[in-house]
Amino acid sequence: MRTSLLASSLIVFATLANPAHALFGDDEARRAIVELRAQMQTQQETQMRLYERIESLTKEVKNLRGQLDDLKNSYGKQQNMVGDLNTKIQEMDPKVQANQAAQDKKIQQRQELDNALKLLNQSAYAKAISAFNTFIQKNRGSEFYPEAMYWLGSSYYGKGDFKKAIDTESALVKNFPRHAKVPEAMLIIGMAQMDTKKTEDAKQTFQQLIKRFPKSEAAKMAKSQM
């Protein structure tokens, strides 16, 4: 840019140095000089604006590069944080890891039990019995074990195998007397006893149910059967 300004200045100097009247009249020479000066000034202003624009763009590029560097540094720090977190998780106390494994196992057991319940709700009793038996064999110490026993007894009852229904629900009542499903289990026992013509046994079962769980829905249903 400075070279262009210098060249323009030399042109004007050369023009002014030559006798203007050698080519033009005095008036024409003056007009030519004025026009040339105006053109030169316009050219200088244009070049200055161009220079300022270039300077502005240079600053913008520099700022963008700085922001890009900041982003790269930030990303690197985040990656390091993730790596540190993974390391801490891997070094986590064995008790915490064991608790997490237990929670995962519980979720899996609940899903398996729900899948078996879907079969029962679809009246696919044989498949439901197989699914509940498999669950019970795999998860004897599970908190869902008593519930699985109740639903297994219900599946036997739905299939019409009243003896196995009575045996399964009786085992639940005996081994888990405080479980929430006990009232319903006793009701199924009484109903299965009635279906097998064991009227006196059914009456005793319903009386025990009403006495132990008087406010339960199962007790209300037992009263209606007596």
C-alpha positions, -999 to +999 in steps of 0.1 A: +000+000+000+028+024+008+044+016-026+011+026-043+010+059-024+046+066-033+040+058-070+009+081-071+029+109-055+057+106-081+032+108-109+017+140-095+052+154-089+062+146-125+031+162-138+036+193-118+072+195-128+064+197-165+052+230-179+015+225-181+011+250-210+033+228-231+003+205-236-027+226-226-038+262-221-034+277-187-071+271-178-071+235-192-038+228-173-053+240-140-084+219-145-064+189-153-043+194-122-074+198-100-090+167-114-058+147-110-055+158-074-091+149-068-086+115-083-055+110-063-072+120-030-101+095-038-076+068-045-058+075-013-090+074+007-100+041-009-067+026-002-068+038+034-103+023+039-090-010+024-060-009+047-083-003+077-105-032+066-075-055+063-064-045+097-099-052+111-101-086+094-066-094+108-078-087+143-109-108+138-089-137+126-066-133+155-095-133+180-111-163+163-078-182+165-076-173+202-112-186+208-104-218+189-073-223+211-095-217+242-120-243+230-093-268+223-079-263+258-114-265+274-121-298+255-087-312+266-096-303+303-130-320+299-114-351+285-090-352+314-119-348+339-137-377+322-106-398+324-101-389+361-138-398+368-135-432+351-104-438+372-122-430+404-151-452+394-127-481+388-111-474+421-144-472+439-148-489+473-157-526+467-188-522+489-202-495+466-195-517+436-212-546+453-243-524+460-244-514+424-242-550+413-270-559+437-292-531+423-286-543+388-295-578+398-327-566+415-338-548+383-331-579+362-352-600+387-381-576+386-381-577+348-381-615+348-410-616+372-429-591+352-424-611+321-438-642+338-468-621+350-476-611+315-480-648+306-503-653+336-524-622+325-527-638+291-540-670+306-510-688+293-509-709+325-485-736+314-459-711+302-465-689+333-459-719+356-427-727+338-415-691+340-423-688+378-407-721+386-375-710+367-375-678+386-379-695+420-351-720+413-327-691+403-336-666+430-343-684+462-328-656+483-344-628+464-369-604+479-392-613+450-392-650+459-424-649+481-442-629+454-431-654+428-445-683+449-478-665+452-481-661+414-470-696+408-498-708+431-522-685+412-511-700+379-517-736+392-552-725+403-559-709+369-548-741+352-571-762+374-543-780+393-558-773+427-535-796+447-504-778+436-521-745+441-528-754+477-493-768+483-476-737+468-497-711+486-495-731+519-457-730+516-459-692+512-481-688+542-459-710+564-425-696+554-434-660+549-463-653+573-459-615+572-457-611+535-482-588+518-495-616+496-504-640+524-541-629+527-546-635+489-527-668+492-550-680+519-580-670+498-567-691+469-561-720+493-597-718+505-611-715+470-590-745+458-603-765+488-639-757+479-632-768+442-619-802+455-650-806+477-630-801+510-657-778+524-647-780+560-611-773+552-621-744+531-643-730+560-614-732+584-591-715+560-616-686+554-621-682+592-584-680+598-581-655+570-609-633+584-594-635+619-558-627+608-566-600+582-601-587+589-597-555+569-582-571+538-601-574+505-593-611+507-612-614+540-642-597+524-642-622+496-638-650+521-669-639+540-689-640+507-679-676+502-690-688+536 
